Amino acid sequence: MSDPILSVRNLVTRFYTDEGTVKAVDGSSFDLHEGETLGIVGESGSGKSVTALSVMRLIDDPGRIESGSVRYNGDDLLEKSEAEMRAIRGNEISMMFQDPMTSLNPVFTIGEQIRRVILRHQDVSKQEAHERTISLMTDVGIPEPEARVDSYPHQFSGGMRQRALLAMAISCEPDILIADEPTTALDVTIEAQIFEVLDDLQEKYGMSIILITHDLGVVAGTCDRVAVAYGGRIVERADVDDLFENPRHPYTRGLMRSLPTLRGQMDRLVPVKGDVPNLAALPSGCSFHPRCPHATDACREYDPELRSVEPNREAACIHARGYGPISKETGTAPRTEAATDGGVVDD
């Protein structure tokens, strides 16, 4: 496999508050390859959005990126000046936020906001920027773009606002698009349309995409690889098919069991018991052990690193090699008994 276009290693971002230090991102690592869609999935409070904001260097006080590296085409973005980052944001790496109504400026027309991004990064005339804006609005499926270009955000529906935000995000044909919960609050029909447009645009412009979501159904239908986030870090990475067939981290397995399935009868969903940990007071050992049905004394003491458990598969669990495939009939999986050896349990 070729070198990744984006490589994040041991990223640490913390927020210093009166209530304590919030470990919002606590050593996350992942790669994104050219033309790939990487899904970062997990419950709210797992550190997904802060990870994306850290990649974009958009962390404000009281937050601070403490350590790690974010290499884009070999260059560490954490070492670049703010002026250099302004040239990269929106031009080479772009981000599509989850709430278009708060991301779009209510006092400027949709067309003006898209044109401003183009004029900021591209050496084009205002007329060329206007024509490009019309073309982009057409690409994302906004009807009658010549007329709607002068509309204000409040005159668009939620789905149309999200399309406008997407047009703005791809206006400079970035290498990487980070989509943070891009279909929040949209109904399933509009959600499907947005992802269809996103897929078409990825093929047209050759973008790599990081999709941040809590919806495993979306991940299954759109992503090539998956990174599962929990407690401010990535706890499992795998190809999407491998992840769904045989998840290796108990948190991933819990997420799978909480999904509705079609097996000819109505089955009771099995929720992941408990709540996501307080990132200002993470438990000792593995951060998932208070919710894990397989936790042992070692899990309460040892904080496992993300490591290879089989080819192209990594998990941060000392029992990762002791789980069998999830049954297609029952949605559950066996766990084989094994002994801890150097932080990893072997079959």
C-alpha positions in Angstrom: 0.0 0.0 0.0 1.2 3.5 -0.8 2.2 6.0 1.9 -0.8 7.7 3.5 -1.8 11.2 2.5 -2.5 11.9 6.2 -0.9 10.2 9.1 -1.9 11.0 12.7 0.3 9.6 15.5 -0.2 9.8 19.3 -2.2 13.0 19.0 -2.9 14.6 22.5 -5.3 17.5 22.9 -6.4 18.7 26.3 -8.7 21.4 27.7 -7.8 23.0 31.0 -10.9 24.0 32.9 -11.8 24.9 36.5 -13.2 21.4 36.9 -9.9 19.7 35.8 -8.0 18.7 32.7 -10.2 17.2 30.0 -8.2 14.6 28.0 -10.4 15.1 24.9 -7.9 13.4 22.6 -5.6 11.0 24.4 -3.1 9.5 22.0 -5.1 8.9 18.8 -3.4 7.4 15.8 -4.8 6.7 12.3 -3.9 6.9 8.6 -5.8 8.1 5.6 -4.8 7.0 2.1 -5.4 8.7 -1.3 -9.0 8.3 -2.5 -10.0 6.4 0.6 -13.0 7.1 2.9 -12.1 6.5 6.6 -14.9 6.4 9.1 -14.2 7.5 12.7 -17.1 6.1 14.7 -18.0 6.1 18.3 -20.5 7.5 20.9 -20.8 11.2 21.6 -18.0 12.1 24.0 -15.5 9.7 22.4 -13.3 12.5 21.1 -14.2 12.2 17.4 -14.9 15.9 16.6 -12.0 17.2 18.7 -9.7 14.9 16.8 -10.9 16.5 13.5 -10.5 20.0 14.9 -7.0 19.1 16.1 -6.1 18.0 12.6 -7.3 21.3 11.2 -5.5 23.2 14.1 -8.8 24.8 15.1 -8.5 24.3 18.9 -9.1 27.4 20.9 -8.5 28.3 24.6 -8.8 26.6 27.0 -7.8 23.8 24.7 -4.3 23.0 23.6 -2.7 20.4 21.3 -0.1 19.0 23.6 1.9 16.5 21.5 1.9 14.1 18.6 2.1 14.6 14.9 -0.3 15.2 12.0 1.6 14.6 8.8 0.0 15.7 5.5 2.0 14.6 2.5 4.9 14.2 4.8 4.8 17.6 6.5 3.8 17.9 10.1 0.9 20.4 10.4 1.6 20.9 14.1 4.8 22.6 13.2 3.4 25.0 10.7 2.6 28.7 11.4 -0.9 30.0 11.6 -0.4 31.8 8.2 0.6 28.5 6.6 -2.4 26.7 8.1 -4.8 29.4 6.8 -3.4 28.6 3.3 -4.1 24.9 3.8 -7.5 25.1 5.4 -10.3 25.1 2.8 -7.8 24.8 0.0 -6.0 21.5 0.6 -7.8 20.2 3.7 -11.4 21.2 4.1 -14.0 20.5 6.9 -17.8 20.2 6.6 -19.3 20.9 10.0 -22.4 19.1 11.3 -24.7 22.1 11.8 -25.0 24.2 8.6 -27.2 26.9 10.2 -24.5 27.8 12.7 -21.7 27.3 10.1 -23.2 29.6 7.4 -23.3 33.3 8.0 -27.0 34.5 8.1 -26.2 38.0 6.7 -24.5 36.9 3.5 -26.1 35.0 0.6 -25.1 31.4 -0.1 -23.4 32.4 -3.3 -21.3 35.1 -1.6 -20.1 32.7 1.0 -19.0 30.2 -1.5 -17.3 32.8 -3.7 -15.3 34.2 -0.8 -13.7 30.8 -0.2 -12.8 30.5 -3.9 -11.4 34.1 -4.1 -9.4 33.5 -0.9 -7.5 30.5 -2.2 -7.7 30.7 -6.0 -6.2 33.2 -8.5 -9.5 33.9 -10.4 -11.6 36.9 -11.2 -14.9 37.6 -9.4 -16.8 36.5 -12.6 -14.9 33.2 -12.7 -15.6 32.7 -9.0 -19.3 33.3 -9.6 -19.4 30.8 -12.5 -17.5 28.3 -10.3 -20.1 28.8 -7.6 -23.0 28.1 -10.0 -21.2 24.9 -11.1 -20.6 23.8 -7.5 -24.2 24.3 -6.6 -25.2 22.2 -9.5 -22.7 19.5 -8.5 -24.2 19.2 -5.0 -27.8 19.0 -6.3 -29.2 22.5 -5.5 -32.0 23.1 -8.0 -32.1 26.3 -10.1 -28.6 27.4 -8.9 -28.6 30.6 -11.0 -31.6 31.8 -8.9 -30.7 30.3 -5.6 -27.2 31.7 -5.6 -28.6 34.9 -4.2 -30.7 33.2 -1.5 -29.8 33.5 2.2 -29.3 30.5 4.5 -32.7 30.9 6.2 -34.4 30.6 2.8 -32.9 27.1 2.3 -34.2 23.9 3.9 -31.9 21.9 6.2 -30.9 19.5 3.4 -30.2 22.4 1.0 -28.1 24.2 3.6 -26.1 21.0 4.0 -25.6 20.9 0.3 -24.5 24.5 0.3 -22.0 23.8 3.0 -20.7 20.8 1.0 -20.3 23.1 -2.1 -18.3 25.5 0.1 -16.1 22.7 1.5 -15.2 21.3 -2.0 -14.9 24.7 -3.7 -11.1 24.6 -4.0 -11.0 20.9 -4.8 -9.2 19.9 -1.6 -7.2 16.7 -1.2 -9.0 15.8 2.0 -12.5 16.5 3.1 -13.4 16.0 6.8 -17.2 15.5 7.2 -18.2 15.8 10.8 -21.7 14.3 11.2 -22.8 15.7 7.9 -26.4 14.5 8.1 -27.3 15.4 11.7 -31.0 16.1 12.1 -31.8 15.2 8.5 -34.3 12.5 7.7 -33.1 9.2 6.2 -34.2 10.1 2.6 -32.2 13.3 2.6 -29.3 11.6 4.4 -29.1 9.0 1.6 -29.1 11.8 -1.0 -26.3 13.7 0.8 -24.1 10.5 0.9 -24.9 9.8 -2.7 -23.7 13.3 -3.7 -20.6 12.9 -1.5 -19.7 9.7 -3.2 -20.1 11.2 -6.7 -18.0 14.2 -5.7 -15.3 12.0 -4.3 -15.1 10.2 -7.6 -15.2 13.4 -9.6 -12.5 15.3 -7.6 -10.4 12.4 -6.3 -10.8 13.4 -2.7 -9.9 11.4 0.4 -12.6 11.6 3.1 -12.7 11.3 6.8 -16.3 10.7 7.9 -17.1 11.3 11.6 -20.2 9.6 12.7 -21.9 7.5 15.4 -23.9 5.6 12.8 -22.5 2.2 11.9 -25.0 1.8 9.2 -23.6 4.8 7.4 -20.1 3.5 7.9 -21.0 0.1 6.4 -22.3 1.7 3.3 -19.8 4.4 2.7 -16.4 3.7 4.2 -13.3 1.7 3.1 -11.6 1.6 6.5 -12.9 2.3 10.1 -11.3 3.7 13.2 -13.3 3.2 16.4 -12.9 6.0 19.0 -13.5 5.6 22.7 -12.2 7.5 25.7 -10.4 10.1 23.5 -8.4 7.5 21.5 -8.7 5.0 18.7 -9.3 1.5 20.1 -9.6 -0.4 16.8 -8.7 0.1 13.2 -9.6 -2.3 10.3 -11.0 -2.6 6.8 -14.8 -2.1 6.9 -15.7 -5.7 5.9 -13.3 -7.2 8.4 -14.6 -4.9 11.2 -18.2 -5.9 10.7 -17.4 -9.6 10.2 -15.1 -10.0 13.3 -14.7 -6.9 15.5 -11.7 -7.4 17.9 -12.4 -4.8 20.6 -15.3 -5.4 23.0 -16.5 -1.8 22.6 -16.8 -2.4 18.8 -18.6 -5.6 19.5 -21.0 -3.9 21.8 -21.8 -1.3 19.1 -22.5 -4.1 16.7 -24.9 -5.9 19.1 -26.8 -2.6 19.6 -27.7 -2.4 15.9 -31.1 -3.5 14.6 -30.9 -6.5 12.2 -33.3 -8.2 9.8 -33.3 -11.9 10.7 -36.9 -12.7 10.1 -38.0 -11.8 13.7 -37.8 -8.9 16.1 -34.9 -9.3 18.4 -34.3 -7.2 21.5 -31.4 -4.8 21.0 -28.4 -5.2 23.4 -27.2 -1.8 24.5 -23.7 -1.1 25.7 -24.2 -0.8 29.4 -23.1 2.3 31.3 -21.9 5.6 29.9 -18.9 7.0 28.1 -16.2 7.9 30.6 -15.7 11.4 31.9 -12.7 12.6 29.9 -11.6 14.7 32.9 -11.5 11.6 35.1 -10.7 8.5 33.0 -10.6 5.2 34.9 -7.4 3.4 35.5 -6.3 0.7 33.1 -8.4 0.2 30.0 -10.9 3.1 29.8 -13.6 0.6 28.6 -13.3 -1.9 31.5 -16.2 -0.4 33.6 -18.5 -1.3 30.8 -16.8 -4.4 29.4 -18.5 -7.8 30.1 -15.1 -9.5 29.7 -13.0 -7.2 31.9 -10.4 -9.0 34.1 -8.1 -7.7 36.9 -5.4 -7.1 34.2 -7.9 -4.8 32.3 -8.3 -2.6 35.4 -4.5 -2.2 35.8 -3.1 -2.3 32.3 -3.8 0.4 29.7 -3.3 -1.4 26.3 -1.9 0.4 23.3 -3.3 0.0 19.8 -1.4 -2.9 18.3 -1.6 -5.4 15.5 -3.6 -8.5 16.2 -3.7 -9.8 12.7 -2.8 -8.4 9.2 -4.4 -5.0 8.6 -6.1 -5.2 12.0 -5.2 -3.3 15.2 -7.0 -3.2 18.5 -6.3 -1.8 22.0 -7.4 -4.7 24.1 -5.4 -7.4 25.9 -8.0 -10.0 24.9 -8.3 -8.9 21.3 -7.1 -12.3 19.9 -9.5 -14.2 22.1 -12.8 -13.3 20.4 -14.5 -15.4 17.7 -16.6 -14.0 14.8 -20.0 -12.5 15.5 -22.8 -15.0 14.6 -25.0 -14.0 11.7 -27.9 -15.8 13.4 -27.6 -14.4 17.0 -25.6 -11.3 16.6 -23.3 -12.5 19.5 -19.8 -13.9 19.5 -17.9 -16.5 21.5 -14.8 -15.6 23.5 -12.1 -18.2 23.9 -10.2 -18.3 27.2 -6.5 -17.5 26.9 -3.7 -16.1 29.0 -2.2 -12.6 28.9 1.1 -12.4 27.3 2.9 -9.1 27.1 -0.4 -7.2 27.0 -2.1 -9.2 24.3 -4.1 -12.4 24.8 -3.3 -15.1 22.2 -5.6 -17.7 21.0 
